[in-house]
Amino acid sequence: MSRKKIEPEKFNKFMRQYDRPEGPHRINQSFVSQLKYTGAGQQYFYDSDLPGFGLRVGTNTITYFAERLVRGSGGRKRRLTIGRDGLLTAYQARERAKRLILRMSDGEDPREEQLRQVEAAQKAKAEQITLKQLCKDFCSDKKARLVTNTLREYRRYINKDLKDWLDRPIASITGDDIWDRHRKIRIGDEGKSDKKASANGAMRTLSSMLGFAVKRKWLESNPVSVLSREWFPVQRRKNFIKRDQLPRWFKAHEEVRNEGILPSSEVGCDYLEFLLFTGLRRNEAAELTLKRTDLDCKEITIKKTKNRKEHVLPMPDHLMKLLRRRYEKSKDMGSEWIFPSARSVGGKKHFSEPRDVAQLIKAKSGVGFTQHDLRRTFATHADELVSYPNLKALLNHSFKSNGDVTLGYVITTSEKLKEPMNIIANFFLEKRAIGLRKKIKGSE
């Protein structure tokens, strides 16, 4: 049934005929059909024949309810919604109200019964929901707030270290299970490993997911809490390429590129060099596209970052030569990526794992390193060359003002980062020239 809205000023005039001082009205379908939605606020009507039965008129709905003190509750009053007009008739609402009022007069609280039913349903779901389903629900819920790589890491921990628990109901996972699995992951199947970081990572991932279940009342508590003081101590990695190692690294890097033993030698060496000169995270560099590379303005834009803030980075002349070369190669092969995978047809996939190339460089130079070590190398040497605020901006680390209002107003632009980037590039070019025994050509 369609109803017209009335304006607030007309509402008071209309309501005089139903004002409480004139006494309650018998709530039937004839009475309800004469009511109109309020222009603002709500209006309550109570039935003259059945105390506690009423209806509420709002701006868009008319709703039936039952209201009464719960006997023996010490004065607790309950108003229970029965349903909207249109979904049930006034007669049907009256019959339901009778039953609810009778229960409250007998000392029964229908709302507490509803809560018990909800808790029972949640408990039943917890007994059925498996770790596999929880992982799916968790990742779906967090998709908008967590970066893709973080979610991928979560799934990797669950599918690798907790694979045999995937079909297990989460309610069956106990603190003892957590304790035993935490230690088992550390020592490995053969009992000879010492993977403290992996064990902690798997359990922290599981803790996040089970905490998600607790918030949704699927679990009463998080069993991973047994590890609150039992996490394995893990020192932060501090590996980086030292100043006196850089010439050897550059020499080996150039030899691997020129020899071209591997199909990925050229793109792999370019990718590793790009990581060293920019300090980017590996996925930020690997997923760089032609569209996000501005050859005219000499800068790149990273959209997907760890802190979800767009990162615009100016490029020194040395890297511009590398980018122009890679840009043309990718464009010719029809790839959207600056660093396309050498194994994908037409460069449809981006480069991701330079392990073989890195192993050759390590063998020739005697300098061991990982992709993230290159980021630490950039940060460690840059710390001696540029100011701390500029270094944070180059690494795209968030600024925490700690009450400093002025810092909150300072905006670090790409233009301001050009000089620091050139200073850092010249440092690496100097070490490269020593390794290659060439004349230094710095960036301006």
C-alpha positions, 0 to 999 in steps of 0.5 A: 500500500503506497502512502503519502508523506506529510510536512512537519507543520501539517503533521501536528494538526493531523495528530490531534485526532490521535493524541494520547490524551484523547485515549488509546485507539483500537488498532485494526486495519481500518485505523492503520489504513488512515495513518500517514507517514510522519514528515519527521520523527516518530509517533506511537499509538497504543491499543485500547483493548490489549495493553502493551500492543502498539504501533510506531509511525515513522517517515517511511514505515509503520511497525507493530510492537509489544511492550510490557514489564517482565514479571519478576525482573525488577522492573525490566521493560521490553519493547519487542518489534513484531513486524512492519505493516504490509508484511503482516496485518493488524490482526496478525500483529495483535495475535503475536502481541498476545503471545509475547505479552503473555510470556512476559507476564509469566516472567519470560524474557523473549529478548534473552531467548532471541539472544540465546538462539543467536548464540546457539546458531553462532556456536553451531556455525563455529562447529561447522566452519573449517579453517579453509572457509575461515581463510576464504571469509577472512581474505574476502573481508580484508581485501579492501584494506590489505594489499594483494601481497599481504593476502597472498602471504597469509594464504601461503602460510595457511596452505603450506604450514597448516595444510592438514588443518584446512578441513578441520573445524576451527572450534576443534583447534586447541591451545595444545594444538597451537603449541605443538604446531608452532614448534613443529614448523620451526624444526621442520619434518626432519627435525633439523631446521630452525625456521623461527620466523616461519613458525611465528609468521604462520601462527600470527596469520592463524591468530589474525584469522581466529581473532576475526572469528572471535569478533563474529562470535564463531569462537569464544576465545583465540587459542593462539593466545597460549603463545603470548609469551612463547614467540620465538625471538627473531632478529631483524635481517641486517644484510646489505652490500657493503661499500667495499663490496659494491665494485665487485658486485657491479663488475659481476653484474655487468659480466652476467648481463654481457655474457647472456647465459640465461634467457633472463640475463638482461632483464634480470640484471636490469631489474636488480640494478633498478632495485639497487638504485631506487630502493623499491620493494621487489613487487613495486619494481616488478609491477612497474608498467609503461603507463606509469613510466613518464619519460618526459618528466623523468619519474615513475609512479608506483600505485600499489605500495605497502602503505597504500600511498601513491609513490612518485619517484624522480629518476636520475639520468643513469636510470632514465637510460635503462628505462628508455631501453626497457620501454622500447623493448617492452613496447616492441614485444607488446608487453605492458611491463617495464620488466616483462618475464622472459618466460612468458609469451609476448611479455604478458607477465611481469618479471618476478624471480631473478634467482638464477641471475642473482646466483651467477652474480653471487658466484662471480663476486662472492657477494651474497644478497637477496632482493630485499638486501638491495633495498637495505643497501640503498637505505644504509648508504643513502642514510650517510648522504641525504637527510632523514626526511628525504630518505623516508620519502624516498623509501615511501615510509609514513611520517609520524608527526608525534604531535609535531603540527608543522610536520603534518603540513610539509609535503615532499614532492617529486621535485624535492627528491630529485637532488637526493636521488642524484646524490645517491645515484652518483654514489653507486655510479662511483662504485660501479666505475671502480668495479668496471674501471671506467670514468665516472659520469654522474647525474645532474 
